[in-house]
Structures are given as structure tokens and as C-alpha cells.
Amino acid sequence: MKLFSRITTTDRTPIFFGNDTFSSIDRLVYNMRPSDIFILVDPNTREHCLPHLIEKTRCLENARVIETGEGESSKTLANAEKLWNELIASGANRSSLMINLGGGVVSDLGGFVAAGYQRGISYINIPTSLVGQADASIGGKTAVNLGNIKNQVGFFYPARAVFIMPLFLKTLPEKHLRSGLAEIIKTALISDANLWRKILRNPVRRLLQKPVESRFWFDLIAGTVKYKNKVVVQDYRECKLRKVLNFGHTVGHALEAFSHIRPGNLLLHGEAVAAGMICASYLSHLKAGLAVEELDAIKTYLAKGFPVIPVEISSIPAVMQLMMHDKKEHKGELQFTLISKPGHPLMNVSCENREILEAIEFYNSLSGNNYPANQ
Ligand SMILES: NC(=O)c1ccc[n+]([C@@H]2O[C@H](COP(=O)([O-])OP(=O)(O)OC[C@H]3O[C@@H](n4cnc5c(N)ncnc54)[C@H](O)[C@@H]3O)[C@@H](O)[C@H]2O)c1
């Protein structure tokens, strides 16, 4: 199937969507006339995605490849510094172009490096994971983690273009496909009750069995991208509307960061967001009138499709502390994006600590659920 579309934007970043957008990369790069091109990869995208990209894209024949480590632990200031030094050693200048070929870690880190190098060089995102394609590559948020705090240092710095090619997902391990699905579910819950019902009819395992190049995935990814883009165009700097995208991320980011402090149960981004959405849905029931039947449907679907890793009582203070460090805190109170029903978000809802604790207890009570046997 050949699908192609350009999702028009009113900001500076055109988003190209489809499996055959290589000629558009050539055209764009030709018009930009960069002095040199650097492709940032991680070991997996070097092996699985880079050969195809180079083969199909004439303008990248002489590009230099720079590599960073794989996974969340690579999103550090130390790694950014290493990459800056590599750029200096290779003679990169303000007309150099950076191409981020990878998942959300590569685009967050690569965008950060591009934003900082000589006060900013151009970069293009070619996302290769589902989190990257449905979410991370869009919207110009770049960041690295600092200490244990996610995305603590970063810039709003838009890509020159984003090229989303679902064909790259063919080599993505299933657990990472599942992780990306969480961001798509988030979008459905905050923006589109019909999409949520459609997802609800398909257990996670069934969704993951659909070929990544099928119309089904194309529609899911394109719909999610269009929604995020619409939000970003209206509120690039997250002053108001963009906060809607934080549904599930307040608790999610804290659990993701905490899982890196206590190795053993490392949570992928989407797995943590799924846990966060269960907590946010509980709070939505408590504070925003989400019907108990809706809460039930959300928690059952997510608990069957994603791992439920209980937060030990002894860990709760540290997790709360991480939440307070996150940007969703206002005057000492945590602010949540909640839903009154699927497709109806509410932003800036203050929640007291005891309510958040209740939500975490609710999440904990789901452990020992059916994941992954009966998804
Ligand atoms: N900037 C934003 O707006 C935004 C939004 C959402 C998430 N994020 C960030 O994104 C990160 C998570 O992204 P992620 O889940 O893509 O992580 P990731 O970049 O670590 O990719 C996940 C894994 O998949 C591998 N991989 C990627 N593409 C592949 C392919 N085509 N074939 C085989 N392996 C492949 C990677 O090497 C890695 O092991 C988090 O740091 C999160 O904070 C940022």
C-alpha cells in the first residue's frame, strides 16, 4: 500500500507521512544546501534503519554517521557533550544539518544537541519507533534528563521537517510497539471517544498482531500526529492547551524515572504512561466526574495490555518527590490533566497528595492481573 500525505502546519515544521517520502527528503535537503550532514543513530537504528535510508536517499550518500547509546539512559548531558565534541572534531558549523534517525530518545537528544550547537543548527526528525512517530518527533520539545528527573534540561526548538515512515516499524521489537500504543491510547482518551471505542474493541495483543504497514496502523498514527500537531500549533510553548497532552504523564514520568533509580523493573516510556493513565483515570473519577463504568473499561483494558508493576509503599515518597520536580506542579500542588469522559479533557486540576496516593493504591490493586497471558 502506498500512502502519502503532507500534514500541513502553520508553524515551521512540515510533517511528511507515508512510506515513500525519501524523494521529499532529497528535495528539502537540496533546498537547504547544508555544508555537511550528520545522521544521529543508536546501535539498533544503525543496523535496521540506516542502510535503507542511505540506499533510498541520494542526498545522504556522503553524510557522516554519529552514534549514541541505546535507550533512556542515553538522554544525558554527558552524552550531549560527547556529541557536541564530535561535531566540533568533524568541523560542523552553523550550516550543518543534523538528521535524527531513531526513537524518542534519539530525537529528544539529537534535537537538544542541534539546539545547543553554535546556538542552533537545523535538524530533521525521521522517527523509527512508534513513540517517535506518534508523538516524540513532533512539537519541537527537545530535552535530556538530569539526575533522576526526566526532561529537566531542554529547549523548544522546532525541527525543519519530520518524515514519518511506518515501514521502519517492521523491525521494532513488540514491547516498543506496545509502548508507543500507550501514546495513541492517550490521544484517543483526550480527544476522540470514537477512536477510544475502536481501540477498546481490539485487545492490545490483537492490535500488536496487525501488520505495521496496514491501513489500521496508518490511520492510528496519522490521527494521533494530526491531533498533536493541531495542539502544538495553537500552543507551542505549553502555556495552556498543550498541557492536554500530559494526560497520564504526571504519574507516568515519575514512575519511569523511578524505575531507572531502582533497576530491576525498568519501565519503558509507554508502559509508565499506561500506569499513569490508570492513576489519572482514577483521579478523573474522583475529581472530574468520569463515570465508574468508563473508569472500569480504561483500567481493565490497560491492566490487561500493559505490565502492572506495583509501587511499593516504601517507594511512594520518592515517587511523589519526582512528581513535584516535574513541570506539572503549581504553588506546591500537583496539577493534572483529567477527563470528564473519553474525548473531554480538563486541564490544571489540582489534586491533593492523599488523592494521588489513593490513585496509586488503586493502580497497585490491579497487580496480579491478567497481563500478559489474557490480553
Ligand atoms: N519530545 C516529546 O514531545 C516526547 C514525547 C513523547 C516521548 N518522548 C520521549 O521519548 C522517549 C521514548 O521514546 P522511544 O520509546 O522511542 O525510546 P527509544 O528511542 O529508546 O526507542 C526504543 C527502542 O527501540 C529501538 N528502535 C527504535 N527504532 C527501531 C527500529 N525501527 N527497529 C528496531 N529497533 C528500533 C531503539 O534502539 C530503542 O532500543 C522518552 O525519553 C520520552 O521522554 C518525547
PDBQT file of the ligand as one rigid body, heavy atoms in Angstrom, charges set to zero:
ROOT
HETATM    1  N1  LIG A 401       9.685  15.339  22.892  1.00  0.00    +0.000 N 
HETATM    2  C1  LIG A 401       8.482  14.849  23.057  1.00  0.00    +0.000 C 
HETATM    3  O1  LIG A 401       7.487  15.516  22.801  1.00  0.00    +0.000 OA
HETATM    4  C2  LIG A 401       8.327  13.442  23.557  1.00  0.00    +0.000 A 
HETATM    5  C3  LIG A 401       7.062  12.842  23.553  1.00  0.00    +0.000 A 
HETATM    6  C4  LIG A 401       6.950  11.517  23.961  1.00  0.00    +0.000 A 
HETATM    7  C5  LIG A 401       8.079  10.827  24.395  1.00  0.00    +0.000 A 
HETATM    8  N2  LIG A 401       9.274  11.456  24.411  1.00  0.00    +0.000 N 
HETATM    9  C6  LIG A 401      10.483  10.746  24.868  1.00  0.00    +0.000 C 
HETATM   10  O2  LIG A 401      10.705   9.639  24.007  1.00  0.00    +0.000 OA
HETATM   11  C7  LIG A 401      11.471   8.674  24.715  1.00  0.00    +0.000 C 
HETATM   12  C8  LIG A 401      10.912   7.295  24.451  1.00  0.00    +0.000 C 
HETATM   13  O3  LIG A 401      10.929   7.059  23.069  1.00  0.00    +0.000 OA
HETATM   14  P1  LIG A 401      11.106   5.571  22.483  1.00  0.00    +0.000 P 
HETATM   15  O4  LIG A 401      10.174   4.673  23.161  1.00  0.00    +0.000 OA
HETATM   16  O5  LIG A 401      11.056   5.690  21.019  1.00  0.00    +0.000 OA
HETATM   17  O6  LIG A 401      12.545   5.164  23.009  1.00  0.00    +0.000 OA
HETATM   18  P2  LIG A 401      13.888   4.804  22.235  1.00  0.00    +0.000 P 
HETATM   19  O7  LIG A 401      14.323   5.908  21.360  1.00  0.00    +0.000 OA
HETATM   20  O8  LIG A 401      14.820   4.338  23.278  1.00  0.00    +0.000 OA
HETATM   21  O9  LIG A 401      13.470   3.593  21.284  1.00  0.00    +0.000 OA
HETATM   22  C9  LIG A 401      13.027   2.392  21.845  1.00  0.00    +0.000 C 
HETATM   23  C10 LIG A 401      13.930   1.210  21.424  1.00  0.00    +0.000 C 
HETATM   24  O10 LIG A 401      13.618   0.874  20.091  1.00  0.00    +0.000 OA
HETATM   25  C11 LIG A 401      14.821   0.809  19.311  1.00  0.00    +0.000 C 
HETATM   26  N3  LIG A 401      14.410   1.157  17.955  1.00  0.00    +0.000 N 
HETATM   27  C12 LIG A 401      13.930   2.341  17.524  1.00  0.00    +0.000 A 
HETATM   28  N4  LIG A 401      13.532   2.213  16.249  1.00  0.00    +0.000 NA
HETATM   29  C13 LIG A 401      13.771   0.944  15.875  1.00  0.00    +0.000 A 
HETATM   30  C14 LIG A 401      13.538   0.201  14.674  1.00  0.00    +0.000 A 
HETATM   31  N5  LIG A 401      12.921   0.750  13.635  1.00  0.00    +0.000 N 
HETATM   32  N6  LIG A 401      13.929  -1.092  14.642  1.00  0.00    +0.000 NA
HETATM   33  C15 LIG A 401      14.494  -1.674  15.729  1.00  0.00    +0.000 A 
HETATM   34  N7  LIG A 401      14.710  -1.040  16.895  1.00  0.00    +0.000 NA
HETATM   35  C16 LIG A 401      14.352   0.252  16.957  1.00  0.00    +0.000 A 
HETATM   36  C17 LIG A 401      15.755   1.765  19.999  1.00  0.00    +0.000 C 
HETATM   37  O11 LIG A 401      17.091   1.461  19.699  1.00  0.00    +0.000 OA
HETATM   38  C18 LIG A 401      15.423   1.505  21.461  1.00  0.00    +0.000 C 
HETATM   39  O12 LIG A 401      16.061   0.324  21.879  1.00  0.00    +0.000 OA
HETATM   40  C19 LIG A 401      11.424   9.063  26.174  1.00  0.00    +0.000 C 
HETATM   41  O13 LIG A 401      12.663   9.612  26.557  1.00  0.00    +0.000 OA
HETATM   42  C20 LIG A 401      10.354  10.135  26.231  1.00  0.00    +0.000 C 
HETATM   43  O14 LIG A 401      10.565  11.059  27.260  1.00  0.00    +0.000 OA
HETATM   44  C21 LIG A 401       9.421  12.736  23.997  1.00  0.00    +0.000 A 
ENDROOT
TORSDOF 0
